[in-house]
Amino acid sequence: MNILLIGSGGREHALAWKLAQSSKCDKLFLAPGNPGTENLGINTGIGVEDFSAIENLVLKENIGMVVVGPEVPLVMGIKDHLLSNPALSSLNIIGPDKMGAQLEGSKDFSKKFMNKYGIPTASSRTFTFQTLNDGVEYVSKHSLPVVLKADGLAAGKGVVIAQTNEEAVATLKEMIQERKFGDSSTKVVVEQFLTGIEVSVFALCDGENYLLLPEAKDYKRIGEGDTGLNTGGMGAVSPVPFVDEIFMQKVEERIVRPTVSGLKKEGINYTGFIFFGLIKVGDEPFTIEYNARMGDPETEAVIPRIKSDLVDIFEDVGTKTLHKTKLEIDSRTTTTVVLVSGGYPEDYEKGFSITGIENAQDVLVFHAGTSKKEGKLVNSGGRVIALTAFGSHIEEALAKANLAADTIQWQKKNYRKDIGLDLLKK
């Protein structure tokens, strides 16, 4: 079978690495791909939003499976576009349609969905330009801290945790009146702040059934000890020590099953990943957010632990037989350390030559923001390379990843050396 993987980041490199191992994968195409995937398949250079070019590629190359990595094409309706062509009606697409992708594409939709189906989450209210005065009054008296979220996609930057009521009022006005996040903040969800520890849980759905994948914990703050600005993700670990059988039973019964059954009741044929961004408050799980795809960099920690053939699993999605799927998991720990450009998540310089990748040992190297310039590998994004190492425990895996992180060099490189260490104290 010929397979198309849409995306260009570390998540997609990890998925490509796994898909290319399958005997069922004849040719792997990537749209657009990155320098790390060029030895795994055929990088097409096609952008993730170029639906017509993607459609033409699927037809020309007789592609039987499309795996959608990032959220933007899902929210824009890539699945709806492809399946509207009668010649592609039987195409197996791993990713939800536009309606299903609202779980991530609209915070207001997801909160209403959670409340409708009794899924534990923080209390919230949504405000628009028309109800801005009500919103100002609401946040001026809200308990602190208070969370303000742009309704739509904002590249992971649409969330503000206000520490004072004055900050909350100013942020609400900035989002709605000044359109800080463009169309994404025409609606703003204001919600209660929950105190606890976060964990990422993943389910793969076929529209009827679901398959739970290994959980992970990611690290969003730029600085060690979880300090500084929020980023797209500085690293991840899997499994997560505090996620025991009792906690996962609560997650499955209270969150995963009601979500999957709720989607069916809404008439949504959801085929693809659901990311459950959870927080453990005391011993109880609450849902912070949904994503309509795998997380990044959690994918780089989770996918290497899956021993089963990923193409087989995705075929089970297409035939709605996930309830029969047997998932084989590596019991070892993975730790993923992300190397970023100096200055990230704010302004950073691109185009520095990257060296030392060939000397990195005992790690999987996933490209996230690299490109080729005059034949040389250079940094071209904020998050540049994700390094995943295995170990019998977090310290062993982290030591390998950090050693490799020190081996790979470019000007102003930055990374955290403490990924996962906080979990040892728990």
HELIX and SHEET records of a PDB file:
HELIX    1   1 GLY A   10  LEU A   19  1                                  10    
HELIX    2   2 PHE A   51  LYS A   60  1                                  10    
HELIX    3   3 GLU A   71  MET A   76  1                                   6    
HELIX    4   4 ILE A   78  LEU A   83  1                                   6    
HELIX    5   5 PRO A   86  LEU A   88  5                                   3    
HELIX    6   6 GLN A  102  GLY A  105  1                                   4    
HELIX    7   7 LYS A  107  LYS A  116  1                                  10    
HELIX    8   8 LEU A  132  SER A  140  1                                   9    
HELIX    9   9 ASN A  165  ILE A  176  1                                  12    
HELIX   10  10 GLY A  182  SER A  185  5                                   4    
HELIX   11  11 GLU A  245  VAL A  251  1                                   7    
HELIX   12  12 GLU A  252  VAL A  256  3                                   5    
HELIX   13  13 ARG A  257  LYS A  265  1                                   9    
HELIX   14  14 GLU A  298  VAL A  302  1                                   5    
HELIX   15  15 ILE A  303  ARG A  305  5                                   3    
HELIX   16  16 LEU A  310  GLY A  318  1                                   9    
HELIX   17  17 LEU A  322  LYS A  324  5                                   3    
HELIX   18  18 ILE A  357  ASN A  359  5                                   3    
HELIX   19  19 ILE A  394  THR A  407  1                                  14    
HELIX   20  20 LEU A  421  LEU A  424  1                                   4    
SHEET    1   A 5 ILE A  42  ASN A  43  0                                        
SHEET    2   A 5 LYS A  27  PRO A  32  1                                        
SHEET    3   A 5 ASN A   2  GLY A   7  1                                        
SHEET    4   A 5 ILE A  63  VAL A  68  1                                        
SHEET    5   A 5 ASN A  92  ILE A  94  1                                        
SHEET    1   B 4 SER A 124  THR A 128  0                                        
SHEET    2   B 4 LYS A 187  GLN A 192 -1                                        
SHEET    3   B 4 VAL A 146  ALA A 150 -1                                        
SHEET    4   B 4 VAL A 159  ALA A 162 -1                                        
SHEET    1   C 4 TYR A 210  LEU A 212  0                                        
SHEET    2   C 4 ILE A 197  ASP A 206 -1                                        
SHEET    3   C 4 THR A 271  VAL A 281 -1                                        
SHEET    4   C 4 GLU A 284  ASN A 291 -1                                        
SHEET    1   D 5 LYS A 217  GLY A 223  0                                        
SHEET    2   D 5 THR A 227  SER A 238 -1                                        
SHEET    3   D 5 THR A 333  VAL A 340 -1                                        
SHEET    4   D 5 ARG A 383  GLY A 391 -1                                        
SHEET    5   D 5 LEU A 364  HIS A 367 -1                                        
SHEET    1   E 2 THR A 370  LYS A 373  0                                        
SHEET    2   E 2 LYS A 376  ASN A 379 -1                                        
END                                                                             
